[in-house]
Amino acid sequence: MKVDLFDFELPEDHIALHPAEPRDSARLLVVRPGETLADRHVTDLLTLLRAGDVLVVNDTKVLPAELKGTRIRGDNRASVSFNLHKRVDAKTWRAFARPAKRLHLLDRLELGDNGSLGALVAGKGETGEVTLEFDLGGAQLDEAIKAHGAMPLPPYIGAKRGTEERDKSDYQTVYAAVDGAVAAPTAGLHFTEGLLQKLSEMSVSVERVTLHVGAGTFLPMKADDTDDHVMHAEWGELSEAVVHRLEAAKAAGGRIVAVGTTSLRLLETAARATGSLKPFIGETDIFITPGFRFRAVDMLMTNFHLPKSTLFMLVSAFAGLETMQAAYAHAIRTGYRFYSYGDASLLFRREQDEDESGKRIPVSFSP
């Protein structure tokens, strides 16, 4: 499909620079294909969901993966910065460098406020990507990154303001647990402990999966056709125990509600091979565009995404392109806030396509 099909005009002042306070006071646009749009708030999940529904959340924890420091080459010094985006092994990360032109292979780096985190440029790729080999490894390296790094805000926010101390909490979900992401699963930023407790009291359960979001989620599409785009791979895990509980909830009439495109991508990856949900651990580069057959997710809670982004393509596949074009036009016209710190939408899945026999494709689960 032509990427231009997913373009729209987004005024810059619609991109939120800070989250709503409190988090769950953000606006929520309810989108049911073929029905009238409804303007609500995140706290209205208490009436929009029902007993037996399951929220599937991504419990990845964002590392403060933006590192600044100095490139050392003989007597020459130059300021450089990096956004770590993918761990290679215990001592090695791939990163986006700024400015990459200042770096050569085997350049020495001193990172952090006092230059105490040492590294070597072990490789250079295209579009500003480099491979960094650190002096430290494993848990020691993780702690050093936490001590010296800043939260890697999306470029559409970072270009308008600097990183603030509050971003360390604002850009982290309240249920974050597993270190590894370099970007937040932003739909989850809307939840508070209080809202989760109230949902639990009405028998809406929460299941955790892990997908470590990479900085590739920030990269603009450079292809003119979706067939020519290659997604960055991200590591995820869906346990057998969670699969069993989702299967039981579905059998009892509950709906599977993915909190964020990351949760949805992991669930649909786990169901893609056989058509039924199975445990999964590994990397996924699933790219969801209109025509994709969803197997696992009934509803999707997600933020508002940017023009021509892979995430706007995903929501268009889920609810329908014309439906989402109308929803986004309404959101822009009525002042919804976009992107990572913006408002949210609750999408109901469009009718599935028919298979060759003319029967509706079932949503099935098996361990």
C-alpha positions, 0 to 999 in steps of 0.5 A: 500500500502507498504510504501516502494513504496514511498521511494527514495534517497534524498541527504541531501544537497538538503534540503534547509535551507533558502528560495529563495530571493525574494520568487517568484524567486524559481524554479517551476517544471511543471508536466503534467501526460504523458507530458514532465517536464518543468523547470520554476520559480514561477513567471511563474505562470503569463503565466501558469495560465489563466483568471478565474482560482482560487488560493485557499490559506491557511491563517493560521498564524504560532504561534512561538510554540517552547518553552524552559524553566525549569522543577521544581520538588522540589529543582531539575531543568532540561532544557526542550523544547516543540513544541506545536502542538494542542490546547485542550482548552483556557488554554491547549495544547498538545506538543512534549517534549524534552527530555520527559523522564525528565517529570512526571505528575504534574511537574511544568514548567517555560517557556520563557526567564525569566521563566514568562510563567508558566505551569503544565504537565497535561498528558503524552502520547506516542512518547514524547507527553505531555499535558500542562496546562498553568497559562494563557488562551485565548488571554493572552496565545496566546500573551505570546506564541508569546512573548516567543516562537520561530518559530517551524522549521521542524526537518530537518532544525532545526537539521542543524541550530538554529532558526534565527530572519529572520525565523519570517518572512521567515516562514510566508505567506504574507497573513497569518491572522488566528492564530493557526498553528504550521507549515507553509503551505509552498507552500504559502511561495513562493508568494509575494504581487507583484506576487499576484497583477499581478495575480489579474490584469490578473483575477486570483482570490484568495480565502482563506481557513483556516487549522491550520497545526499541528506538526504531519506533521513533524512526520515520518511514522512508519507503513510499510503499509499505511492502518496502519497509522493514521493521526493527525487531524487538524482544518479547515474552508471552508466558504459558501461564498467561496464555492459559488465563487468556484462554479461560477468560475468552471461553467465559465470554471476556474480551481481550483488551491490548493496552498499547500497540506493543501488547497487541503486536506481541499477542498477534505475533504469538498467534500468527503461526497457527492462528491460535495463541501460544507461548512466545519468547524471542524477537518480533518484527511484525508489521501490521497494515490493513488486510492483516487478520487479527487472531487474538485481540478484541479491543485496543487502547492506544495513544494518537499516532503521527502521520505516515507512521507504522502505528497509524497503519496498525490502528487503521488495520485494526479498526479500518482506514476510513474509520481511523481517518474520521476518528483522527480528523475529529481528534484534531478538530476537538483538541485531542493531544497527540503522541507519547504524552498525549490522550488515548483512544479505545478501538473496537476491532472491525469485522474480520475478513472472510476466509476462502470458504466464506466463513468468518475467521475465528479468534482462538486460543490454545496453550 
